[in-house]
Each structure stands twice: as C-alpha cells, then as structure tokens.
C-alpha cells in the first residue's frame, strides 16, 4: 500500500515525486513509457518564462512566477542546466506596442520584476541580428532557458535516491475506489494507494474518466521545431518572441541550454495525442516566421526537427484540484507555461494533500543534491576515440561524450536500455552527425553494462529499430536543409 501514487513521469509528476520525498511517505510514480520525460516534457521550447503572458488571477499566472524563481536553486541542487538569458517580445507597429503594454501590465499584476518596454536602438544593441524594422520590445530580465528532459531525469533520479519507487513500462488501465484507498490496474499488476495523483499529460482526461471524473477534455496541440548546430548560436543572445496570437506565444528564436539555435513552435490542433510528426509545409512556415525576428540563418546547418504535443484543455487554465472523488487529485491540462510552473505546481499539490488529510512528517534523511552526468570539458581536455581510459575514451565526437559519462548514466537508479535514453542524459548523438558515428558504440556500451545482447538495445523503446528511418530526414531534403 502506497501513501501516494502518481500517474505520469513528466516534469509535473517528477516534481511532485521529489517534493513528496522530503517527507516520510511511501510514494510511487508510474509511466507507460520506457523512460521518464517521454511526452511533452522532452519536446518543448525549454523556456523558463518570465510570467507576463498569462491573465492575472489564473493559476498559470500565479504559478509561472513562483516557479521561475525556484529554478536557480533547483539547478544548484540537481545540476540539470539552467541559465538566465532574458527575453524580448518584439513589435513592429503601434498596434504591437499597445499589445506589449498589455503584457507589461499583466506582468506587473503577476509580480514579475525586471521588465521594461524598450525602443529600437536598445533592441539592436542587445540583438545585433534582429530585424531592423523592429520598433519596440518588452524586455524581461528573469526569463531563461533550461534542458527540459535533463530536468525531469534529474528530478526522477533524486526522487528515487530519496526513496520513491519508479515503475516504467507501467500503464494505468483502470481505477477503482475501495473505501479509503484506490486500486489502480496496470499492465504490470495492481497498485494500491491512499492518494492518487493524475499527472498523465495528454492522457490526463482519460485517467480522470477512469476514476469517474469527467469535467474536462484534453485538446492535443502539436508544436514543431527546427534545431540548428551550435555555430549558429551567435545570431541571438536572449529568447526572442513575436507578439503572441490566440494560438500561443508564436514562433520564437532562441539558443538551447547547450547552445544550439532553435526555432519554433507552431500550434496545430491534432486528432491523435501521439502525433509528433513533422512536415515540409510547417517547417517552411516556421523558417519564414522566424526570419521576421532574426536574419541570417544558414539553412545548411539545420540538423534535425522534432515535435511535441501540448495538453491544452477545455477549461483554459491549469487544472490542479482534489476532485469529488476524495483522494483523487487532477493535475491536468498543464500546457505552457507548465515547464516553468512545475516546481510551484508540486508545492501546491503537497498543500492539497495536506489539506485532504495526508500526514506530512519531515524526512530528515532527504538529500537534495544530484551530481551532473555531463562533465564539462575545457580546452585542456585530451580525449581520444581509441583511449583505454573511460574518462578520456570519446564515444561521441560531435558532443565530446566519454565512455565514463555513458556508464555513469546507466547506473543511477533508473533502468534504461535505449539509445535515445542515453542521448537525453549525455548528449551522445545530438551533434551534427546525429549519431551516425556514435550510435553503434553507445549500443555496445549499453549491452556491456547491462549484461544484455546488443539486439535487445532499442533506438527509442519497445518496437523501435536501431536503424534510422529514412522518412525522418525527408523534409530536410525537400527544404535543402
């Protein structure tokens, strides 16, 4: 019997799990995937938003600002990668300026600090490659970038280290309330818990319905991105947005935490919740829209595209509440700014549990720290693809990932055996060649360390081939990228 069972190991579920591990509780988190962060949490902009976008009084507005202020300390503890870059929302007309003033007023009401509306001269000083037709911008000092999947991995590792059970490849198929507890049926057996938290992302409406609560629907909205090599990062210093539309915050131009230039996302309502395909027409639109902000992209340096599906919902705000089924808590519809808000969401959920009757006794053995996997190399680093020393044996040339880093990633309390899982933890395969050199070497290391045959190592989980799909690069050939 668990005290709390969490369905969903994305950024929301893992934040909640880690927060609960600060108390003497028996906690479990389950996810249908073979790794944490395999939903929207791994395929988003990675932006830590300032908090001026959302209408004052909403949960989004309240929790975004609170979450933003938690990132610096969380990164000190968990070493997942965060840097404050500042952001600009740019405008080209008086109409745009009026919208920027509205965002500024929202920000003031939400408690955002470090904002100002600036003119053309200062904008160009901050961003030399920006479209010279720009006239105004809302500058927010407190915005930043993070590595979203590394954040989730760090949260999950630390939660497990502090006693949380993590069950992957475990899909909830039914929920039954019996007295004061829940029985959760899964493909991996039956779980019993006093409190049940639904953090299932795009599937959260389905999980809620299993528990007999049907007061919202998830509207899946896909966003596509284009990722460039690091040598294009000189084009932008901060996160550059355009004036938002009803569909969202618009096409942004930014560098990722690790220094790749990134463009996107668009916003398309899709029928299937797992539709993460990309297409030529959308990628062309993203490129054209991004060039309204920043000029000078070298399209031959685009290395990949990806898409994520965001769980927008019919209630148009975060849904964080204990339902009419006592002990069943929905944490659903967490779209943008969900990544930014997630640490604050976790604290709110803990308060809900406490008010519902869960006894919270401090865990004096809680350890907040998690060492990084990726070892930063300076100019004095001497590595070689033929070295016999794990710390110097380079497996991925593009990202200078060593054997020691990959071995470390495989022995941190979360059992993974896919090449993509190692890519998210170490960046092996994220460089210019997209794994063509290192993929066989990573595969061999996974097999050696886990004591399994190489053909048991998958590309991205059950049913995925080690061989790249030709369709994944089709759009790039058409766009001559």
Secondary structure, 3 states (H helix, E strand, C coil): CEEEEEECCCHHHHHHHHHHCCECCCEEEECCCCCCCCCHHHCCCCEECCCCCCCCCCHHHHHHHHHHCCHHHHHHHHCCCEEECCEEEEECCHHHHHHHHHHHHHHHHHCCCCEEEEEHHHHHHHCCCECCCCCEEEEECCCEEECHHHHHHHHHHHHHHCCCEEECCCCEEEEEEECCEEEEEECCEEEEEEEEEECCHHHHHHHHHHCCCCCCCEEEEEEEEEEECHHHHHHCCCEEEECCECCECCCEEEECCCCCEEEECCCEECCCCCCCCCCHHHHHHHHHHHCCCECCCCHHHEEEEEEEEEEEECCCCCEEEECCCCCEEEEECCCCCHHHHHHHHHHHHHHHHHHHCCCCCECCCCCCCCCCCCCCCCCCCCCECCCCCCCCEEEECCCCEEHHHHHHHCCCCCCCCEHHHHHHHHCCCCCCCCCCCCHHHHHHHHHHHHCCCHHHCECCCCCCCCCCCHHHHHHHHHHCC
